[in-house]
Amino acid sequence: MQLKLNNKLLNLSTPIVMGIINVTPDSFFADSRHKTPAKLLHSVEKIITDGGKIVDLGGYSTRPSAESVSAEEEISRLSFALDIILKEFPDIIISVDTFRADVARCIVKNYNVAIINDVGGGTLDSEMFGTIAELKTAYILMHTRGTPATMSQLAQYENVTAEVIVSLEKSLRRLRELGVNDVIIDPGFGFAKTLEQNYQLLKDLSCFSVLDAPILAGISRKSMIYNLLETTPENALNGTTAANMLALIGGASILRVHDVKEAVEAVKIWEMWKSK
């Protein structure tokens, strides 16, 4: 598979790693928060040197009970970071994590952003799909239900894998009808799913190949790992690596992670295992 990003083709025949950077004060994993230019640049440089291909930049925490942030504040946070990052690394592939169409429009029109990563999958802003078609960026379509404040109450499924696939297929069809071809699908681990449902999706990840789109696995240090292991996000790296390996076996093309070096190493081991 290939993605067209900023008029260049990105080959996904070997899975790639996306590094997470948050310019928020309240993301669930403290080490992903960046408030100073020096820390921001250091982290971006580390993502690159560790083998990451994409930087995913977020200005609004979507963890449960996160504080609401205005669109103006979200744009301000993202612009602050992008001004610094792109001055030093003008050719880096940037994904912006936002569920707001007006934020996506403003950021893409002012910066060299290649991907919009929408945790709402178009459900939190009815203008998002049309905006992506207008902007002609790549798009990460994630499955969720409700809002970050209500999603934990909406994890009722008869068959979680089948229902998530059907929901994503409907949205994917709408996007393709609008002319959006560079779509990445994300089952939405941790969003409106119980711990058991998350692991069912991980076990069934290969089923998502029916959608004929690259699969992103965003599992890094999430509660499905640290709650199962009775630990904390800070101590969930080993569990994350194990889960990422299962995602690779299931067909993930992109790993979205806090720890790029370890994820790149997992990809190398998976590639060698697959070749035998």
DRENDO-1510 file (C-alpha; in Angstrom, 1 decimal, always signed):
<recs>
REC; n; res; u; v; w
REC; 1; MET; +0.0; +0.0; +0.0 .
REC; 2; GLN; +1.0; +3.6; -0.6 .
REC; 3; LEU; -0.2; +6.9; +0.8 .
REC; 4; LYS; +0.1; +10.2; -1.0 .
REC; 5; LEU; +1.4; +12.8; +1.5 .
REC; 6; ASN; +2.3; +16.3; +0.4 .
REC; 7; ASN; +2.5; +15.1; -3.2 .
REC; 8; LYS; +4.9; +12.3; -2.3 .
REC; 9; LEU; +4.2; +8.6; -2.1 .
REC; 10; LEU; +4.9; +6.9; +1.2 .
REC; 11; ASN; +5.4; +3.1; +0.9 .
REC; 12; LEU; +3.7; +1.0; +3.5 .
REC; 13; SER; +5.0; -2.4; +2.3 .
REC; 14; THR; +7.0; -2.4; +5.6 .
REC; 15; PRO; +5.1; -1.0; +8.6 .
REC; 16; ILE; +6.1; +2.4; +9.8 .
REC; 17; VAL; +6.1; +4.1; +13.2 .
REC; 18; MET; +4.3; +7.4; +14.1 .
REC; 19; GLY; +5.7; +9.3; +17.1 .
REC; 20; ILE; +3.3; +11.1; +19.4 .
REC; 21; ILE; +3.9; +14.7; +20.6 .
REC; 22; ASN; +1.3; +16.5; +22.7 .
REC; 23; VAL; +1.3; +20.3; +23.3 .
REC; 24; THR; -1.3; +19.9; +26.1 .
REC; 25; PRO; -0.9; +20.1; +29.8 .
REC; 26; ASP; -3.0; +17.1; +30.6 .
REC; 27; SER; -2.3; +14.1; +28.3 .
REC; 28; PHE; -2.5; +10.8; +30.1 .
REC; 29; PHE; +1.2; +10.0; +29.6 .
REC; 30; ALA; +3.2; +12.9; +31.1 .
REC; 31; ASP; +6.3; +12.3; +29.0 .
REC; 32; SER; +4.4; +13.1; +25.8 .
REC; 33; ARG; +3.6; +16.6; +27.0 .
REC; 34; HIS; +5.8; +19.4; +25.5 .
REC; 35; LYS; +5.7; +23.0; +26.8 .
REC; 36; THR; +9.0; +24.4; +25.8 .
REC; 37; PRO; +10.7; +24.8; +22.4 .
REC; 38; ALA; +13.8; +23.0; +23.5 .
REC; 39; LYS; +11.9; +19.9; +24.7 .
REC; 40; LEU; +9.7; +20.0; +21.6 .
REC; 41; LEU; +12.7; +20.0; +19.2 .
REC; 42; HIS; +14.6; +17.4; +21.2 .
REC; 43; SER; +11.6; +15.1; +21.0 .
REC; 44; VAL; +11.1; +15.6; +17.3 .
REC; 45; GLU; +14.7; +14.9; +16.6 .
REC; 46; LYS; +14.6; +11.8; +18.7 .
REC; 47; ILE; +11.5; +10.5; +16.8 .
REC; 48; ILE; +13.5; +11.0; +13.5 .
REC; 49; THR; +16.8; +9.5; +14.7 .
REC; 50; ASP; +14.9; +6.5; +16.3 .
REC; 51; GLY; +13.4; +5.7; +12.9 .
REC; 52; GLY; +9.9; +7.3; +13.1 .
REC; 53; LYS; +8.4; +8.4; +9.8 .
REC; 54; ILE; +5.6; +10.6; +11.0 .
REC; 55; VAL; +5.1; +13.0; +13.9 .
REC; 56; ASP; +1.5; +13.1; +15.3 .
REC; 57; LEU; +0.9; +16.4; +17.0 .
REC; 58; GLY; -2.0; +17.0; +19.3 .
REC; 59; GLY; -3.3; +20.1; +21.0 .
REC; 60; TYR; -6.4; +18.7; +22.8 .
REC; 61; SER; -6.3; +15.8; +25.2 .
REC; 62; THR; -9.1; +13.2; +24.5 .
REC; 63; ARG; -8.5; +11.2; +27.6 .
REC; 64; PRO; -11.7; +10.7; +29.7 .
REC; 65; SER; -12.5; +13.7; +32.0 .
REC; 66; ALA; -10.0; +15.9; +30.0 .
REC; 67; GLU; -10.8; +19.6; +30.2 .
REC; 68; SER; -12.6; +21.2; +27.3 .
REC; 69; VAL; -10.4; +23.4; +25.1 .
REC; 70; SER; -11.6; +26.1; +22.7 .
REC; 71; ALA; -10.8; +25.9; +19.0 .
REC; 72; GLU; -8.8; +29.1; +19.3 .
REC; 73; GLU; -6.7; +27.6; +22.1 .
REC; 74; GLU; -6.2; +24.4; +20.2 .
REC; 75; ILE; -5.1; +26.3; +17.1 .
REC; 76; SER; -2.8; +28.4; +19.2 .
REC; 77; ARG; -1.1; +25.3; +20.7 .
REC; 78; LEU; -0.7; +23.6; +17.4 .
REC; 79; SER; +0.6; +26.8; +15.7 .
REC; 80; PHE; +3.2; +27.3; +18.4 .
REC; 81; ALA; +4.5; +23.8; +17.9 .
REC; 82; LEU; +4.4; +23.8; +14.1 .
REC; 83; ASP; +6.2; +27.2; +13.9 .
REC; 84; ILE; +9.1; +25.7; +15.9 .
REC; 85; ILE; +9.1; +22.2; +14.3 .
REC; 86; LEU; +8.9; +23.1; +10.7 .
REC; 87; LYS; +11.6; +25.8; +11.0 .
REC; 88; GLU; +14.0; +23.1; +12.1 .
REC; 89; PHE; +12.6; +20.1; +10.2 .
REC; 90; PRO; +10.8; +21.5; +7.1 .
REC; 91; ASP; +10.5; +18.1; +5.3 .
REC; 92; ILE; +9.1; +16.1; +8.2 .
REC; 93; ILE; +5.7; +14.4; +7.7 .
REC; 94; ILE; +3.3; +15.9; +10.2 .
REC; 95; SER; -0.1; +14.5; +11.3 .
REC; 96; VAL; -2.3; +16.8; +13.3 .
REC; 97; ASP; -4.6; +15.1; +15.9 .
REC; 98; THR; -7.9; +17.1; +15.9 .
REC; 99; PHE; -11.6; +16.3; +15.6 .
REC; 100; ARG; -12.6; +19.8; +14.6 .
REC; 101; ALA; -13.0; +20.8; +10.9 .
REC; 102; ASP; -12.2; +24.5; +11.5 .
REC; 103; VAL; -9.0; +23.6; +13.3 .
REC; 104; ALA; -8.0; +21.2; +10.5 .
REC; 105; ARG; -8.7; +23.8; +7.8 .
REC; 106; CYS; -6.8; +26.6; +9.6 .
REC; 107; ILE; -3.7; +24.4; +10.3 .
REC; 108; VAL; -3.5; +22.7; +6.9 .
REC; 109; LYS; -3.8; +26.0; +5.1 .
REC; 110; ASN; -1.1; +27.6; +7.1 .
REC; 111; TYR; +1.4; +24.7; +7.6 .
REC; 112; ASN; +2.8; +21.8; +5.7 .
REC; 113; VAL; +0.6; +19.2; +7.3 .
REC; 114; ALA; +0.1; +15.9; +5.5 .
REC; 115; ILE; -2.5; +14.1; +7.6 .
REC; 116; ILE; -5.5; +14.9; +9.8 .
REC; 117; ASN; -5.9; +12.3; +12.6 .
REC; 118; ASP; -9.5; +12.5; +13.7 .
REC; 119; VAL; -10.4; +10.6; +16.9 .
REC; 120; GLY; -14.0; +11.4; +16.2 .
REC; 121; GLY; -14.0; +9.7; +12.8 .
REC; 122; GLY; -16.3; +12.5; +11.5 .
REC; 123; THR; -18.8; +11.9; +14.3 .
REC; 124; LEU; -17.8; +14.9; +16.5 .
REC; 125; ASP; -17.9; +17.5; +13.6 .
REC; 126; SER; -20.3; +17.0; +10.7 .
REC; 127; GLU; -18.1; +19.3; +8.5 .
REC; 128; MET; -15.0; +17.1; +8.8 .
REC; 129; PHE; -15.4; +14.8; +5.8 .
REC; 130; GLY; -16.2; +17.7; +3.5 .
REC; 131; THR; -13.2; +19.7; +4.9 .
REC; 132; ILE; -10.8; +16.8; +4.3 .
REC; 133; ALA; -12.1; +16.5; +0.7 .
REC; 134; GLU; -11.5; +20.2; +0.2 .
REC; 135; LEU; -8.0; +20.2; +1.8 .
REC; 136; LYS; -6.9; +17.0; -0.1 .
REC; 137; THR; -4.9; +15.7; +2.9 .
REC; 138; ALA; -4.7; +12.1; +4.0 .
REC; 139; TYR; -7.1; +11.2; +6.8 .
REC; 140; ILE; -7.0; +8.8; +9.8 .
REC; 141; LEU; -10.6; +7.5; +10.3 .
REC; 142; MET; -10.9; +6.3; +13.8 .
REC; 143; HIS; -13.9; +4.5; +15.3 .
REC; 144; THR; -15.5; +5.8; +18.5 .
REC; 145; ARG; -18.8; +6.5; +20.0 .
REC; 146; GLY; -20.0; +9.6; +21.9 .
REC; 147; THR; -17.5; +12.1; +23.2 .
REC; 148; PRO; -14.4; +11.7; +25.4 .
REC; 149; ALA; -16.7; +12.4; +28.4 .
REC; 150; THR; -19.4; +9.9; +27.5 .
REC; 151; MET; -17.6; +7.2; +25.5 .
REC; 152; SER; -17.0; +4.8; +28.5 .
REC; 153; GLN; -20.8; +4.5; +28.9 .
REC; 154; LEU; -21.3; +3.5; +25.2 .
REC; 155; ALA; -19.3; +0.3; +25.0 .
REC; 156; GLN; -22.3; -2.0; +24.3 .
REC; 157; TYR; -21.8; -4.4; +21.3 .
REC; 158; GLU; -23.2; -7.7; +20.2 .
REC; 159; ASN; -20.1; -8.3; +18.2 .
REC; 160; VAL; -17.5; -5.6; +18.7 .
REC; 161; THR; -15.3; -6.5; +15.6 .
REC; 162; ALA; -18.2; -6.7; +13.2 .
REC; 163; GLU; -19.9; -3.5; +14.4 .
REC; 164; VAL; -16.7; -1.5; +14.3 .
REC; 165; ILE; -15.9; -2.8; +10.8 .
REC; 166; VAL; -19.4; -1.9; +9.6 .
REC; 167; SER; -19.2; +1.6; +11.1 .
REC; 168; LEU; -15.8; +2.2; +9.5 .
REC; 169; GLU; -17.0; +0.9; +6.2 .
REC; 170; LYS; -19.9; +3.3; +6.0 .
REC; 171; SER; -17.7; +6.3; +6.8 .
REC; 172; LEU; -15.0; +5.1; +4.4 .
REC; 173; ARG; -17.6; +4.8; +1.6 .
REC; 174; ARG; -18.7; +8.4; +2.3 .
REC; 175; LEU; -15.1; +9.6; +2.2 .
REC; 176; ARG; -14.4; +7.9; -1.1 .
REC; 177; GLU; -17.6; +9.3; -2.6 .
REC; 178; LEU; -16.2; +12.7; -1.7 .
REC; 179; GLY; -12.9; +11.9; -3.5 .
REC; 180; VAL; -10.8; +11.2; -0.4 .
REC; 181; ASN; -8.6; +8.3; -1.3 .
REC; 182; ASP; -5.8; +8.4; +1.2 .
REC; 183; VAL; -7.6; +7.1; +4.2 .
REC; 184; ILE; -6.0; +5.2; +7.1 .
REC; 185; ILE; -8.4; +3.2; +9.4 .
REC; 186; ASP; -8.0; +3.0; +13.2 .
REC; 187; PRO; -10.2; +0.6; +15.2 .
REC; 188; GLY; -10.1; +3.1; +18.1 .
REC; 189; PHE; -8.5; +1.1; +20.9 .
REC; 190; GLY; -9.6; +2.5; +24.2 .
REC; 191; PHE; -12.4; +4.6; +22.7 .
REC; 192; ALA; -15.9; +3.3; +23.7 .
REC; 193; LYS; -14.5; -0.2; +24.3 .
REC; 194; THR; -14.0; -2.2; +27.4 .
REC; 195; LEU; -10.7; -3.9; +28.2 .
REC; 196; GLU; -12.0; -7.2; +26.9 .
REC; 197; GLN; -13.4; -5.6; +23.7 .
REC; 198; ASN; -10.0; -4.0; +23.0 .
REC; 199; TYR; -8.3; -7.3; +23.1 .
REC; 200; GLN; -11.0; -8.9; +20.9 .
REC; 201; LEU; -10.3; -6.2; +18.3 .
REC; 202; LEU; -6.6; -6.8; +18.6 .
REC; 203; LYS; -7.1; -10.5; +18.1 .
REC; 204; ASP; -9.4; -9.8; +15.1 .
REC; 205; LEU; -7.2; -7.1; +13.6 .
REC; 206; SER; -6.6; -9.0; +10.4 .
REC; 207; CYS; -10.4; -8.9; +9.7 .
REC; 208; PHE; -10.1; -5.1; +9.0 .
REC; 209; SER; -8.2; -5.9; +5.8 .
REC; 210; VAL; -11.6; -6.2; +4.2 .
REC; 211; LEU; -11.8; -2.4; +4.2 .
REC; 212; ASP; -8.8; -2.2; +1.8 .
REC; 213; ALA; -7.1; +0.6; +3.6 .
REC; 214; PRO; -3.9; +0.8; +5.7 .
REC; 215; ILE; -4.5; +0.0; +9.4 .
REC; 216; LEU; -3.2; +2.1; +12.2 .
REC; 217; ALA; -2.8; +0.7; +15.7 .
REC; 218; GLY; -2.8; +3.2; +18.5 .
REC; 219; ILE; -2.2; +1.1; +21.6 .
REC; 220; SER; +0.7; +2.8; +23.2 .
REC; 221; ARG; +0.6; +2.9; +27.0 .
REC; 222; LYS; -3.2; +2.9; +27.1 .
REC; 223; SER; -5.4; +1.6; +29.9 .
REC; 224; MET; -6.0; -1.7; +28.1 .
REC; 225; ILE; -2.3; -2.4; +28.9 .
REC; 226; TYR; -1.6; -0.8; +32.2 .
REC; 227; ASN; -4.9; -1.8; +33.8 .
REC; 228; LEU; -4.5; -5.4; +32.7 .
REC; 229; LEU; -0.9; -5.4; +34.1 .
REC; 230; GLU; -2.0; -3.5; +37.2 .
REC; 231; THR; +0.6; -0.8; +36.6 .
REC; 232; THR; +0.7; +2.8; +35.3 .
REC; 233; PRO; +1.2; +4.4; +31.9 .
REC; 234; GLU; +4.8; +5.2; +32.9 .
REC; 235; ASN; +5.5; +1.5; +33.5 .
REC; 236; ALA; +3.6; +0.1; +30.4 .
REC; 237; LEU; +6.3; +0.1; +27.8 .
REC; 238; ASN; +7.0; -3.6; +27.9 .
REC; 239; GLY; +3.2; -4.3; +27.6 .
REC; 240; THR; +3.0; -1.8; +24.7 .
REC; 241; THR; +5.8; -3.6; +22.8 .
REC; 242; ALA; +4.0; -6.9; +23.2 .
REC; 243; ALA; +0.7; -5.5; +22.0 .
REC; 244; ASN; +2.4; -3.7; +19.1 .
REC; 245; MET; +3.9; -7.1; +18.0 .
REC; 246; LEU; +0.4; -8.6; +18.0 .
REC; 247; ALA; -0.9; -5.6; +16.0 .
REC; 248; LEU; +1.9; -6.2; +13.4 .
REC; 249; ILE; +1.0; -9.9; +13.1 .
REC; 250; GLY; -2.6; -8.7; +12.6 .
REC; 251; GLY; -1.7; -6.5; +9.7 .
REC; 252; ALA; -1.1; -3.0; +11.1 .
REC; 253; SER; +0.8; -0.8; +8.7 .
REC; 254; ILE; +1.3; +2.1; +11.2 .
REC; 255; LEU; +2.1; +2.0; +14.9 .
REC; 256; ARG; +1.2; +5.2; +16.7 .
REC; 257; VAL; +3.5; +5.2; +19.8 .
REC; 258; HIS; +5.2; +7.3; +22.5 .
REC; 259; ASP; +8.4; +5.2; +22.3 .
REC; 260; VAL; +9.6; +5.1; +18.7 .
REC; 261; LYS; +12.9; +3.2; +19.1 .
REC; 262; GLU; +11.2; +0.2; +20.7 .
REC; 263; ALA; +8.4; +0.1; +18.1 .
REC; 264; VAL; +10.9; +0.3; +15.2 .
REC; 265; GLU; +12.8; -2.6; +16.8 .
REC; 266; ALA; +9.5; -4.6; +17.0 .
REC; 267; VAL; +8.9; -3.9; +13.3 .
REC; 268; LYS; +12.4; -5.2; +12.5 .
REC; 269; ILE; +11.9; -8.4; +14.5 .
REC; 270; TRP; +8.5; -8.9; +12.9 .
REC; 271; GLU; +9.9; -8.4; +9.4 .
REC; 272; MET; +12.6; -11.1; +10.0 .
REC; 273; TRP; +10.0; -13.5; +11.5 .
REC; 274; LYS; +7.7; -12.9; +8.5 .
REC; 275; SER; +10.4; -13.6; +6.0 .
REC; 276; LYS; +11.1; -17.1; +7.3 .
</recs>
